[in-house]
Amino acid sequence: MERRVVITGIGLVSPNAIGREAFWEALTEGKSGIKRITRFDVSSYATQIAGEIQDFDASDYMSPKDVRRTSLATQFAIAASKMAVSDAKIQFKEKGRLGVVIGVSSSAADIIEAYHGAFLEKGASKINPFGVTAILPSAAANNVAFTFGCKGSVITISNSCAAGTDAIGYALRSILLGKDDVIISGGSESQITPFGLAMLAAPRIMSMRNDDPEGASRPFDKTRDGGILSEGAGILILEELEHALNRGAHIYAEILGYASRADGVPSIEPNASDTGIERSISMVLSDACLSPNEIGYVCAHGPSDTFDIIETKAIKKTLGNHAYEIPVSSIKSMIGNPLSAAGPLQLIASVMVFERGIIPPTINHKYPDVDCDLDYVPEKARKSDNINTVLINSHGFGGVNSSIIIRKYKSSKEIEYGLRK
């Protein structure tokens, strides 16, 4: 029997809310999580705003000792994973078939900067011996695996802002190939640090609307002036369908396909002359065995920069006239760009569209751009209970483009009946 992969649990930490219900309420109300940075003095920076999570308490999810030994990104991953496992109501009996695949765009910037500062000030003898494991790119995946006793695949994907989407794609294929039955997968990120902000501010690719934080992220709007650095984690429980059915799990959605294509140019600026995102969308449609007319909604990458035009053109090229008939929105207008966590948070928002019949808006979309001429669900959430498939796009520095398609869950009998009709 052909294996199928479904989503049975979700957990998240984001700038505008923590937890599934709070996140969904914030999205549908158009609540922005972008604020002035409070973690350190930003008076000398050109960009002084970010999607900083200010109400997260790691001790709610971990022991004080583990909090001291882990980076904020790892703490986000553990918190979101515990939420997702609880949401899935799953008891892990075969831990040899339980895996973890998590995406990160970089390593533990907060730990590295703090320890390097201590090294410069006090010397090598003052370095914390647990620092070596805390700064590993694999720290988030490893700690989640330790938390749940996972003995299946434990993989870290580092692929810029597309890393979380690619992690879910890798997890999908691992389950389809029969290597694992359940995988805890997603992305986690925290790069809002003095040096991290300086690195991203240097090329002037981020918004400098410091006097209007909540209105700064403006995907597809004519007045957009750059993206917003953010942080957070989005974790999903991916499960083989029969495994989920046998335990009576609630199924949010089925993952139909995944694809990733590169621009072929190592740059932080999107390559307008290439069609990496176009090829990614075309390939994921093929992987999902769907025609363009079967896509009901696009949860866009939409970072509020020059990529907005490139993504719009790619959607129109791949979906044809159907692109003008469906909603396309960007939740980055509310959460900024949490790098590797962006794709998983988009995916979580998309499965909630199936659950609640509401499409999240693109807030701050007031001035149409002639080059961005699709239906971006401006300003307010929209009711729509007839969406059955969603296309989710991601793009990252270095020219990586990844796409996933999910579908409202249908049983084998429903699919067979639909084919007969």
C-alpha positions as CSV (number, residue, x, y, z in Angstrom):
1,M,0.0,0.0,0.0
2,E,1.3,3.5,-0.9
3,R,2.3,5.4,2.1
4,R,0.8,8.9,2.8
5,V,1.9,11.6,5.2
6,V,-0.4,13.7,7.3
7,I,0.0,16.4,9.9
8,T,-1.4,15.5,13.3
9,G,0.1,18.1,15.7
10,I,1.3,21.7,15.6
11,G,3.2,24.0,18.0
12,L,4.8,27.4,17.7
13,V,6.5,30.4,19.2
14,S,6.1,33.6,17.1
15,P,6.5,37.3,17.6
16,N,2.8,38.0,17.7
17,A,1.7,35.0,19.8
18,I,2.7,31.7,21.4
19,G,0.7,28.6,20.9
20,R,-1.8,27.6,18.2
21,E,-5.0,29.4,19.3
22,A,-3.2,32.6,20.2
23,F,-1.4,32.6,16.9
24,W,-4.5,32.0,14.9
25,E,-6.4,34.7,16.7
26,A,-3.5,37.2,16.1
27,L,-3.3,36.3,12.4
28,T,-7.0,36.7,11.8
29,E,-7.1,39.9,13.7
30,G,-4.2,41.3,11.7
31,K,-2.0,41.7,14.8
32,S,1.6,42.6,14.2
33,G,4.4,41.4,16.4
34,I,7.0,43.9,15.1
35,K,8.3,46.2,17.7
36,R,11.4,48.2,18.6
37,I,14.1,45.9,19.8
38,T,14.5,45.8,23.6
39,R,17.2,43.1,24.0
40,F,20.1,45.5,23.4
41,D,20.8,49.1,22.6
42,V,20.0,49.7,18.9
43,S,20.4,53.5,18.8
44,S,23.4,53.2,16.4
45,Y,21.7,50.8,14.0
46,A,19.9,51.9,10.8
47,T,17.2,49.3,11.5
48,Q,16.0,49.3,15.1
49,I,12.9,47.1,14.8
50,A,12.3,43.3,14.6
51,G,9.9,40.5,15.4
52,E,11.4,40.1,18.9
53,I,9.6,37.6,21.2
54,Q,9.3,39.5,24.4
55,D,6.9,37.3,26.5
56,F,8.6,33.9,26.2
57,D,9.7,32.1,29.4
58,A,11.9,29.1,28.7
59,S,11.4,27.8,32.3
60,D,7.8,27.0,31.4
61,Y,9.2,24.2,29.1
62,M,12.6,23.3,30.5
63,S,14.5,22.9,33.8
64,P,16.6,26.0,34.9
65,K,19.8,23.9,34.3
66,D,18.8,23.2,30.7
67,V,17.8,26.8,30.1
68,R,21.3,27.9,31.1
69,R,22.9,25.4,28.7
70,T,20.9,26.1,25.6
71,S,20.5,28.9,23.1
72,L,17.2,30.8,22.6
73,A,16.6,29.0,19.3
74,T,16.9,25.6,20.9
75,Q,14.6,26.7,23.7
76,F,12.0,27.8,21.1
77,A,12.3,24.5,19.3
78,I,11.8,22.5,22.6
79,A,8.8,24.6,23.6
80,A,7.2,24.3,20.1
81,S,7.9,20.6,20.0
82,K,6.3,20.0,23.4
83,M,3.2,21.9,22.2
84,A,3.1,19.9,19.0
85,V,3.4,16.5,20.7
86,S,0.7,17.5,23.2
87,D,-1.5,18.7,20.4
88,A,-1.1,15.3,18.6
89,K,-2.0,13.4,21.7
90,I,0.6,10.8,20.8
91,Q,2.4,8.3,22.9
92,F,5.7,7.1,21.4
93,K,5.9,3.4,21.6
94,E,8.3,2.6,18.8
95,K,11.0,5.3,19.3
96,G,13.2,3.6,16.7
97,R,10.6,4.8,14.2
98,L,10.4,8.3,15.7
99,G,12.6,11.0,14.1
100,V,13.4,14.7,14.3
101,V,14.2,17.0,11.3
102,I,14.7,20.7,12.1
103,G,15.9,23.5,9.9
104,V,18.1,26.3,11.0
105,S,19.7,29.1,9.0
106,S,22.6,29.7,11.3
107,S,23.9,28.6,14.7
108,A,23.3,29.9,18.2
109,A,24.2,33.5,17.7
110,D,23.2,34.6,21.3
111,I,25.5,31.9,22.8
112,I,28.4,32.5,20.4
113,E,28.4,36.3,21.0
114,A,28.1,36.0,24.8
115,Y,30.8,33.3,25.0
116,H,33.1,35.2,22.7
117,G,32.7,38.4,24.7
118,A,33.6,36.4,27.9
119,F,36.6,35.0,26.1
120,L,37.9,38.4,25.1
121,E,37.3,39.8,28.6
122,K,38.4,36.9,30.8
123,G,40.3,34.5,28.7
124,A,39.9,30.8,27.7
125,S,39.6,29.5,31.3
126,K,36.3,31.2,31.7
127,I,34.5,29.5,28.8
128,N,31.5,27.4,29.8
129,P,32.3,23.7,29.1
130,F,28.7,23.2,27.8
131,G,29.1,25.8,25.2
132,V,30.5,23.4,22.6
133,T,27.2,21.5,22.3
134,A,25.1,24.7,22.7
135,I,26.5,26.3,19.6
136,L,26.2,23.4,17.2
137,P,23.8,23.9,14.3
138,S,22.3,20.5,15.3
139,A,21.7,21.6,18.9
140,A,17.9,22.2,18.4
141,A,17.3,18.8,16.7
142,N,19.5,17.0,19.2
143,N,17.8,18.5,22.2
144,V,14.4,17.8,20.8
145,A,15.5,14.2,20.2
146,F,16.8,13.9,23.8
147,T,13.6,15.4,25.1
148,F,11.4,12.7,23.6
149,G,13.9,9.8,23.4
150,C,13.8,9.7,19.5
151,K,15.9,6.9,18.0
152,G,15.0,7.4,14.3
153,S,16.3,10.0,11.9
154,V,17.8,13.0,13.7
155,I,18.7,15.5,11.0
156,T,19.5,19.2,10.8
157,I,18.9,21.1,7.6
158,S,20.7,24.5,7.2
159,N,19.5,26.1,4.0
160,S,18.9,29.8,4.8
161,C,15.3,31.0,5.2
162,A,14.1,27.9,3.4
163,A,15.6,25.5,5.9
164,G,12.4,24.9,7.8
165,T,10.5,24.1,4.7
166,D,13.3,21.8,3.5
167,A,13.3,20.1,6.9
168,I,9.6,19.3,6.4
169,G,10.3,18.1,2.9
170,Y,13.0,15.8,4.1
171,A,10.8,14.5,6.8
172,L,8.0,13.9,4.2
173,R,10.3,11.8,2.1
174,S,11.8,9.9,5.0
175,I,8.3,8.7,6.0
176,L,7.3,8.0,2.4
177,L,10.4,5.8,2.0
178,G,9.4,3.9,5.2
179,K,12.4,5.0,7.3
180,D,10.3,6.5,10.0
181,D,6.6,6.6,11.0
182,V,6.5,9.8,13.0
183,I,8.8,12.8,12.6
184,I,8.9,16.0,14.7
185,S,9.8,18.6,12.1
186,G,10.0,22.3,11.4
187,G,12.4,25.2,12.0
188,S,13.7,27.4,14.8
189,E,15.6,30.6,14.8
190,S,16.9,33.4,17.0
191,Q,19.3,35.8,15.3
192,I,18.2,39.1,17.0
193,T,21.6,39.8,18.5
194,P,24.0,42.8,18.3
195,F,26.2,41.2,15.7
196,G,23.4,39.4,13.9
197,L,21.4,42.6,13.4
198,A,24.5,44.4,12.3
199,M,25.3,41.7,9.6
200,L,21.7,41.9,8.2
201,A,21.5,45.7,8.5
202,A,24.8,46.2,6.6
203,P,23.5,45.5,3.1
204,R,20.4,47.7,3.7
205,I,17.9,45.0,2.8
206,M,15.7,45.5,5.9
207,S,13.0,48.1,6.5
208,M,14.1,51.3,8.3
209,R,10.6,52.4,9.3
210,N,11.8,52.6,12.9
211,D,9.0,55.1,13.8
212,D,6.3,52.7,12.6
213,P,7.2,49.1,13.6
214,E,3.8,47.5,13.2
215,G,3.4,49.1,9.7
216,A,6.9,48.4,8.5
217,S,6.4,44.9,6.9
218,R,4.4,45.6,3.7
219,P,4.5,42.6,1.4
220,F,3.4,43.3,-2.2
221,D,2.8,47.0,-1.3
222,K,4.2,49.7,-3.5
223,T,5.8,51.5,-0.5
224,R,7.6,48.5,0.9
225,D,11.3,49.2,1.8
226,G,12.6,45.9,3.0
227,G,11.9,42.9,5.2
228,I,11.9,42.6,9.0
229,L,14.3,40.3,10.9
230,S,12.3,38.1,13.3
231,E,12.6,34.9,15.4
232,G,10.5,32.0,16.6
233,A,9.8,28.3,15.9
234,G,7.2,26.3,14.1
235,I,7.1,22.6,14.7
236,L,4.7,20.0,13.2
237,I,4.1,16.3,13.8
238,L,4.3,14.4,10.5
239,E,2.9,11.0,10.7
240,E,2.3,8.1,8.3
241,L,-1.4,7.9,7.6
242,E,-2.1,4.4,8.8
243,H,-0.2,5.0,11.9
244,A,-2.3,8.1,12.6
245,L,-5.6,6.3,11.8
246,N,-4.7,3.3,14.0
247,R,-4.4,5.6,17.0
248,G,-7.5,7.7,16.1
249,A,-5.4,10.9,15.6
250,H,-6.9,14.2,14.6
251,I,-5.6,14.9,11.1
252,Y,-5.1,18.5,10.1
253,A,-3.9,18.0,6.5
254,E,-2.0,15.8,4.2
255,I,1.3,16.8,2.6
256,L,1.1,16.0,-1.1
257,G,4.4,17.3,-2.4
258,Y,7.7,19.1,-1.9
259,A,10.3,20.6,-4.3
260,S,13.4,22.7,-4.0
261,R,15.2,24.5,-6.9
262,A,18.1,27.0,-6.8
263,D,18.6,30.3,-8.6
264,G,22.2,29.4,-9.2
265,V,23.6,32.7,-8.0
266,P,25.2,33.0,-4.5
267,S,23.7,36.4,-3.5
268,I,21.5,37.9,-0.7
269,E,19.6,39.7,-3.5
270,P,17.0,37.6,-5.3
271,N,17.9,36.8,-8.9
272,A,15.3,38.4,-11.1
273,S,16.8,36.9,-14.2
274,D,16.3,33.3,-13.0
275,T,13.2,31.3,-12.3
276,G,14.1,29.2,-9.3
277,I,10.9,29.9,-7.5
278,E,9.0,29.3,-10.7
279,R,10.7,25.9,-11.2
280,S,10.1,25.0,-7.6
281,I,6.4,25.6,-7.9
282,S,6.2,23.7,-11.2
283,M,8.0,20.8,-9.7
284,V,5.9,20.6,-6.5
285,L,2.7,20.6,-8.7
286,S,4.2,17.6,-10.5
287,D,5.2,15.9,-7.3
288,A,1.7,16.4,-5.8
289,C,0.1,15.2,-9.1
290,L,-2.0,18.4,-9.3
291,S,-3.0,20.8,-12.0
292,P,-2.5,24.5,-11.5
293,N,-6.3,24.9,-11.3
294,E,-6.4,22.7,-8.2
295,I,-4.6,25.2,-6.0
296,G,-7.0,27.1,-3.8
297,Y,-4.7,29.4,-1.9
298,V,-1.1,30.5,-1.9
299,C,0.6,31.2,1.4
300,A,3.4,33.3,-0.1
301,H,7.0,33.8,1.0
302,G,6.2,37.5,0.5
303,P,9.1,39.1,2.5
304,S,8.3,42.7,1.7
305,D,11.2,43.3,-0.6
306,T,12.2,42.9,-4.3
307,F,11.4,39.2,-4.1
308,D,7.6,40.0,-4.0
309,I,7.6,40.8,-7.7
310,I,9.6,37.7,-8.6
311,E,7.2,35.5,-6.6
312,T,4.2,37.2,-8.1
313,K,5.5,36.6,-11.6
314,A,6.3,33.0,-10.8
315,I,2.8,32.3,-9.4
316,K,1.3,33.8,-12.6
317,K,3.6,31.9,-14.8
318,T,2.9,28.5,-13.2
319,L,-0.8,28.9,-12.3
320,G,-1.8,30.9,-15.4
321,N,-5.1,32.8,-15.3
322,H,-6.0,30.8,-12.2
323,A,-3.5,32.9,-10.3
324,Y,-6.0,35.8,-10.6
325,E,-8.8,33.7,-9.2
326,I,-7.3,32.6,-5.9
327,P,-6.1,34.4,-2.7
328,V,-2.4,35.0,-2.1
329,S,-1.3,36.3,1.3
330,S,1.8,36.8,3.4
331,I,1.8,36.4,7.1
332,K,5.2,38.0,7.2
333,S,3.3,41.3,7.3
334,M,2.5,40.3,10.9
335,I,5.4,38.2,12.0
336,G,8.3,39.5,10.0
337,N,10.8,37.0,8.6
338,P,11.9,34.4,11.3
339,L,14.3,32.9,8.8
340,S,14.2,29.1,9.0
341,A,11.0,29.2,11.1
342,A,9.1,31.1,8.4
343,G,8.1,28.2,6.2
344,P,6.8,26.0,9.1
345,L,4.8,29.0,10.5
346,Q,3.3,29.5,7.0
347,L,2.5,25.8,6.9
348,I,0.8,26.0,10.4
349,A,-1.2,29.0,9.2
350,S,-2.3,27.1,6.1
351,V,-3.5,24.0,8.0
352,M,-5.6,26.3,10.1
353,V,-7.2,27.7,7.0
354,F,-8.6,24.2,6.5
355,E,-9.7,24.0,10.1
356,R,-11.3,27.4,10.5
357,G,-12.3,28.5,6.9
358,I,-10.5,31.8,7.2
359,I,-7.6,33.2,5.2
360,P,-5.0,35.3,7.0
361,P,-4.6,38.8,5.6
362,T,-1.6,40.7,4.2
363,I,-1.7,43.7,6.5
364,N,-0.2,47.1,5.6
365,H,-1.2,46.5,2.0
366,K,-2.6,49.9,1.1
367,Y,-0.9,51.0,-2.1
368,P,-1.1,48.6,-5.0
369,D,2.1,47.8,-7.0
370,V,1.5,47.4,-10.8
371,D,3.9,44.6,-10.8
372,C,2.1,42.8,-7.9
373,D,-1.4,42.5,-9.2
374,L,-2.9,39.4,-7.5
375,D,-5.4,39.1,-4.8
376,Y,-3.3,39.6,-1.6
377,V,-6.2,39.6,0.9
378,P,-5.4,43.1,1.9
379,E,-5.8,44.3,5.5
380,K,-8.5,42.0,6.8
381,A,-8.9,38.2,7.1
382,R,-11.4,36.6,4.7
383,K,-13.9,33.8,5.2
384,S,-13.5,31.0,2.7
385,D,-14.7,27.4,3.5
386,N,-14.0,26.0,0.1
387,I,-10.2,25.8,0.1
388,N,-8.9,22.3,-0.2
389,T,-5.3,22.8,-1.3
390,V,-2.6,25.3,-0.4
391,L,0.8,26.1,-2.0
392,I,3.4,27.3,0.5
393,N,6.6,29.0,-0.8
394,S,10.0,29.8,0.7
395,H,13.0,31.6,-0.5
396,G,16.4,32.1,1.1
397,F,19.7,33.9,0.8
398,G,21.9,32.2,-1.8
399,G,19.0,31.6,-4.1
400,V,17.3,28.6,-2.7
401,N,13.6,28.2,-3.4
402,S,11.3,25.6,-1.8
403,S,7.6,24.8,-2.1
404,I,5.2,22.5,-0.3
405,I,1.6,21.6,-1.2
406,I,-0.9,20.4,1.4
407,R,-4.5,19.2,1.0
408,K,-7.4,19.0,3.3
409,Y,-7.4,15.3,4.4
410,K,-9.5,12.9,2.4
411,S,-9.8,9.2,3.1
412,S,-8.9,6.7,0.4
413,K,-12.6,6.0,-0.2
414,E,-13.3,9.7,-0.7
415,I,-10.4,10.0,-3.2
416,E,-11.5,6.8,-5.1
417,Y,-15.1,8.1,-5.2
418,G,-13.9,11.5,-6.5
419,L,-11.9,9.8,-9.3
420,R,-14.9,7.7,-10.3
421,K,-17.0,10.9,-10.5
